[in-house]
């Protein structure tokens, strides 16, 4: 009887230890699951909060552009919208533990690729000359034949017909590729679509660490007129065959002097050495319409970015595209 009692006691002890071990294991697993869920909830919370901060930054940029339109009839790189870093610097005062970083880029200072053709689908002579001078720049390292063929291919991509222009490319070429796709036969909706055009390589489009590619100077938005007050130096040099690097430096120095009048597009004639220069008035302006806004929301170690294209008419700013990353 005593032995049987001892056996029962031993079995009970083993059973108790097993039950306690099971409870401990379940508790640890439950705690781990709870910590994981709490972490996921915290990340979701911070992600939502950071997204809201980024949206606030984007809306702040729109307000800056709208306010700017009420002050004068031109746009330049000395205005508040061009110093968006100053707005970003003060953004930490708007949130308890977050901030945003803004960048506002003037797309009206870029070459507007869809304007290469007119409404009938033929070359727009002024825009073709502008694009040709641009691609001839030594920065892109293109031979003259490569430039001409690429421009023909771009025209064929955006014109509505299926007739090959010069040494361009239409549907027959793209459908014969190893991975075929149709020719656009319509204006570019997104600048990245230029990578589908024959002759447009990633190196030419994106550039290198030393030199930016063509995408830095082009846009799909605009009526063909480039804001001479905000255009990059390379774009400025392409506005006329007579403009050289020294003149471009003079233009940049002149327009950054807030004492100078840069309201009318012909102000460039006041730059020393440029009185005899004539830029086609149909391709320049001093007013900007299209802008690219990038707003990065930051909270602790979480980042959310919003990028959008906006069109401004007077003080009305309309969002054309919007992407949250």
N, C-alpha and C positions, 0 to 999 in steps of 0.2 A: 504493500500500500504506500509506503514511504517513497519507494522508487518511482511508482506511478505519479505521485504528487510532484516529485522533483522534475520528472519529464514534462508534466503539464506546465510547471513554472518556467522551465527552460523554453518551451515552445511559446509561451505567452511573452517572454522577454524578446525572443527573436521576432515574433509578430509585431510587438510594440516598436522595436527598432526599425523594422521594415516600413511600418506605417508612418513613423516619424520621418524616415528618409524620404518617403514618397511625398509627404507634406512639404518638406524642405525643398525638394526638387520642383514641385509644382509652384511653390511660393517664389522661388528664384526665377522660374520661367515666366510667371505672372508679372514679377517686378521688371524683368527685362522687356517683356511685351509692353508694359505700361510706360517704361522709359522711352521705348521706341515710338510709341504712339504720341507721347507727350512731345518728343523731339520733332516728329512729323507735323504735329499741330502747331508747334512753335515756328517751324520753317514755313508752313502754310500761312500763318499769321503774318510773319515778317515779309513773306513774298507779296502778300496782298497789300500790306502797308507800303512796301517799297514801290510796288506798281502805282499806288495812289500818289506817292511822292513824285514819281516820274511823270505822271499825268499832270500834276500841279506845275511841274517845270515846263511841260509842253504848253499848257495854257498860259503860263506866265510869258513865254516867248511870243505867243499870239498877241497878248496884250501889249507887249513892247512894240511889235510891228504895227499894230493898229494905232497906238499912240504916236509913233513916229510919223505915220502918214498925215497926221493933222498938223505937223509942224512946218513942212515945206513941200515943194514939188519935185524934189530930187532925192536920191539916195547915195550915200558915200560911206567909206570905211571909217569915218570919224564920228559916226552917229552911234547912239547907245546900243542898237541891235547888233552892231559889229563888235561890241565889247561885252558879249554875253557872259564872259568870265566874271565880270564885276557883279552881275546879277546872281551868278552861281555862288559867289563868295558869301553873299548875304543870305543865302537860302537856309543855312543852318539855324537862323533866327526864327524861321517859320515853323520848324518842327522840333519836337522834344528831343529826339535822338536820331535824326536823319537829315539828309540834304540832297540836292540835285546838282548836276553839272550840265550846263546848257552849251550848245553850239548852234549858231544860226549861220547858214551859208547862203549867199546870194546866187541863185542859179541864173539870174538874168545877166550875170557877168561872164557867162560861159557861151560857147558856140552851140547853137541850137540845131541839132543834127536833122530833125524832121523838116527843117526849112530848106533842105538841100533841093527839094523839088517844089514846083508851084502847084496850083490846084488842078492843072491839066496833066500833071505827072511828068512834065519836062523839067530839065535842070533850071534852077534859079541861078542865073549867071553870077550875081554878087556873092551868093552863099557858096557856090562852087569854088570861086576864086579864093574866098576866105578859108574854106576847108583845105584847099590845095596848099596854100601858103603855110597853114598850120601843120599839115602832115609832112611837109618838106623840111621842117625843123630838124636839125641834126640830132636832137634829143631822141628822136624815134628811130633813127638809123634805117631809113627806108630809101630804096632806090626810086628814081623818078617813075619807072614803069610800075613798081609796086604801089606807089601813091595813086597813079591814074587808075589802075585795075581795082584797087580797094574802093575808090570813090564811085566807080561804075557799079561795083557790087553792092555798095550801100544804096545807091539810087535804085537798083533793081529790087532790092529788098523792100523798099518803102513805096515804090510806085505800084499802081494797081494792075498793070498789065503783066504779061508773061513773055515780053520781048526782051531779048538780051541787049543791054547797052554796051557797046564797045567790047571790052574784055571783062564784063561783069558776069553775073551768074543768076539764073532763074531756077524755076522748079526742077527742070531736067537735071541740073547739076546736083542739087541737094537730095533728090530722090535716088540718085545713083551712088550715094555714099554708103559705106559699110553699115552705118547706122543712119538710115535716111530720115529726113524730116522735111516738111513743106517750106517753101519760101514764104516769107511774111506777106509780101504784097500789100502792106499797110504800114502806116507810121509806127515807129517804135513806141510801145507802151512803157517799157522799162529799159534803161540804158544797157543793162546786162544782156539784153537780147542781141546786142551787137556782136557778141561772141559767136553767134551762129552764122554770121556773115563770112563768106569766103575771103580769106586774107587777113581776118582779124584774129590774131593770136592772143593767148593769155598774157604773154610778156608785153605785147604792144598795148593791150587794154589796161592791165594792172600796173605795168612798169616794174621797176626793181627797187631795192632799198636805196639806191643812189638817186634814181630819177623816177618821178611819177609817170604813169601811162596816160593814154589819151582820155581815159574815163575821168581824170581829175579836171579836165578842161571842157567837157561836153555835157549836154543835158538834152532831154527829150522835150522839155517845156520851153515855150516862148514863141514870139512872133517873128524872130529873126534879128531883132535889134539887141545889141549888146550894151550893157551899161558900162560906159567908159570910166566911170568913177570907181567901179569895183572889180573890173576885169583883171585877171592875172597878167603878169608881165608878158608871158608867152602869147597870150591872146591879144594883148595890146599890139605886139609886134606884127601880128597877122592882119591888122586892120588896113594896112597899106603897104605896098612894096617899098615905099620910100622911107618907112620908119625903121631906124636902126636901134641897136641896144642902148646907145647913149641917149637917144630921144626917149626911149621907154623909161629910163631912169629919171629923166626930167619930168615926164608925165606923172610918175609915182610921187616924186618929191612935191610937185605942184599941188596935186590933189589932196595930199596929206596936210597941207598948210591950211589951217582953218580960216586964215585971213583972205584966201583966194576965192573968187566967185566961180563955182563949178556947176552952176544951175543949167546953163545951156551947153549942148554937146560940142559946140565949136570952141569951147574954152581951150582946147589943146593948142590952138594957134597962138595962144599967149605964152606958151612954153618956149624958152629960148631955143632958137634954131628950128622952130617948127612953123613959122609963119607961112611958109610956102607949101606946107603939107595939106593935102586934101583927102579926107576920109569920106567915103560915100555916106551921105546922111541917112540913107535907108537902112544902114546896118548898125547905127549907134544911137544911144539914148543916154539919159542921166537918171531915169526912173526905173526902179526894179519892181517886178510883179511876182516872180516865183522865188520861193525860199525853201530850203531844206532845214528842218529842225530836228536836232537830236537831243533827247533829254535822258540822262542817266540818273535813276533814283538809287540812293545809297542809304542803307540802314544796317549798322553793325557790319557783318560780312556778307550781306545779301545785296546783289545789284539787279536792277531791272532797267532795260533801256527801251525807249519809244522813239521811233524815227518816222517822220512824216514829211510830205510835201504839201505846201500851202500856196494858195494864190491870193494875192491882195489887190483889191480894187478899192481905191480911196481908203476908207478905214475898215472896210469889210474884208475879213480874212477867212477864206474857205479852205477846208481840209480836202485835198485831192486824194491822198493815200495815207495809210496809217499802218505801222507794223510794230508789234510789241515783242521783245525778245527776252 
